Amino acid sequence: MTQLSSNHTPRRGRVFPERQLSPEEKARRKAEDEIFYQRCRLIFDKVQPELIKEHYDWFIVIEPDSGEYFIDPNEDVARQKAREKYSEKMRLLMRLNERGSCGRI
């Protein structure tokens, strides 16, 4: 049997430490995400009471710039509908229920 070398030191930390975001950049991105979520949430809160009656637990994809939304009982189909019309824009996926959540914790 061959003796293995014991010179190996395990690396600890990130795979690409030079690509870490600064704390300022992380805070900026988090703030942008929160603003985007709030814009989408306004649209959701406006349409949810009407849509929940007939489409309970369906998926809704919201594009906040236009105010347009796409609904379908299948998540992939709802995403595809939104992608066809707004391929380059950010969209938010929610569920038509009391909280808008898509899963369980």
C-alpha positions as CSV (number, residue, x, y, z in Angstrom):
1,M,0.0,0.0,0.0
2,T,1.3,3.5,-0.8
3,Q,1.7,6.0,1.9
4,L,-0.3,9.2,1.4
5,S,1.4,12.5,1.8
6,S,0.4,14.4,4.9
7,N,1.5,17.8,3.5
8,H,-2.1,18.6,2.4
9,T,-3.6,21.6,4.2
10,P,-7.4,21.9,3.8
11,R,-8.5,25.2,2.4
12,R,-11.1,27.1,4.4
13,G,-13.3,29.9,3.2
14,R,-14.9,31.0,-0.1
15,V,-14.0,29.5,-3.4
16,F,-13.3,32.9,-4.9
17,P,-12.4,35.3,-2.1
18,E,-11.6,38.0,-4.5
19,R,-15.2,38.1,-5.8
20,Q,-16.8,38.9,-2.4
21,L,-19.2,41.8,-2.3
22,S,-18.4,44.7,0.0
23,P,-20.8,45.4,2.8
24,E,-22.0,48.6,1.1
25,E,-22.8,46.6,-2.1
26,K,-24.7,44.0,-0.1
27,A,-26.7,46.7,1.6
28,R,-27.4,48.4,-1.7
29,R,-28.6,45.2,-3.3
30,K,-30.8,44.3,-0.3
31,A,-32.4,47.8,-0.4
32,E,-33.1,47.4,-4.1
33,D,-34.7,44.0,-3.6
34,E,-36.9,45.4,-0.8
35,I,-38.1,48.3,-3.0
36,F,-38.8,45.8,-5.9
37,Y,-40.7,43.5,-3.5
38,Q,-42.8,46.4,-2.1
39,R,-43.7,47.5,-5.7
40,C,-44.9,44.0,-6.5
41,R,-46.7,43.6,-3.2
42,L,-48.8,46.7,-3.9
43,I,-50.0,45.1,-7.1
44,F,-50.6,41.8,-5.4
45,D,-52.6,43.4,-2.6
46,K,-54.8,45.2,-5.1
47,V,-55.7,42.2,-7.2
48,Q,-55.5,39.4,-4.6
49,P,-59.0,39.8,-3.1
50,E,-60.7,39.5,-6.5
51,L,-58.6,36.7,-7.9
52,I,-58.4,34.6,-4.8
53,K,-62.2,33.8,-5.1
54,E,-61.8,31.8,-8.3
55,H,-58.1,31.1,-8.5
56,Y,-57.1,30.1,-4.9
57,D,-53.6,28.7,-4.7
58,W,-52.7,29.5,-8.3
59,F,-49.4,31.2,-9.1
60,I,-49.1,34.8,-10.0
61,V,-46.1,36.4,-11.7
62,I,-46.0,40.2,-11.3
63,E,-44.1,42.7,-13.5
64,P,-44.2,45.9,-11.5
65,D,-43.1,48.4,-14.2
66,S,-46.2,47.8,-16.3
67,G,-48.4,46.6,-13.4
68,E,-49.2,43.5,-15.5
69,Y,-49.5,40.0,-14.0
70,F,-49.9,36.5,-15.2
71,I,-51.8,33.7,-13.4
72,D,-51.9,29.9,-13.9
73,P,-52.3,26.9,-11.6
74,N,-48.9,25.6,-12.9
75,E,-45.9,27.5,-11.8
76,D,-43.9,26.8,-14.9
77,V,-46.7,28.0,-17.2
78,A,-47.2,31.2,-15.3
79,R,-43.4,31.9,-15.5
80,Q,-43.4,31.1,-19.2
81,K,-46.3,33.5,-19.9
82,A,-44.4,36.3,-18.2
83,R,-41.1,35.4,-19.8
84,E,-42.7,35.5,-23.3
85,K,-43.8,39.1,-22.8
86,Y,-41.2,40.5,-20.5
87,S,-38.0,38.4,-21.1
88,E,-35.5,40.9,-19.8
89,K,-37.4,42.4,-16.9
90,M,-37.4,41.2,-13.3
91,R,-40.6,39.6,-12.1
92,L,-41.9,38.3,-8.8
93,L,-43.6,34.9,-8.3
94,M,-46.2,34.7,-5.6
95,R,-49.2,32.5,-4.8
96,L,-52.8,33.6,-4.7
97,N,-53.5,32.8,-1.0
98,E,-53.9,34.8,2.1
99,R,-50.1,35.5,2.5
100,G,-48.8,35.2,-1.1
101,S,-46.3,32.6,0.0
102,C,-45.3,29.7,-2.4
103,G,-44.2,27.1,0.2
104,R,-44.0,26.1,3.8
105,I,-41.2,26.7,6.3
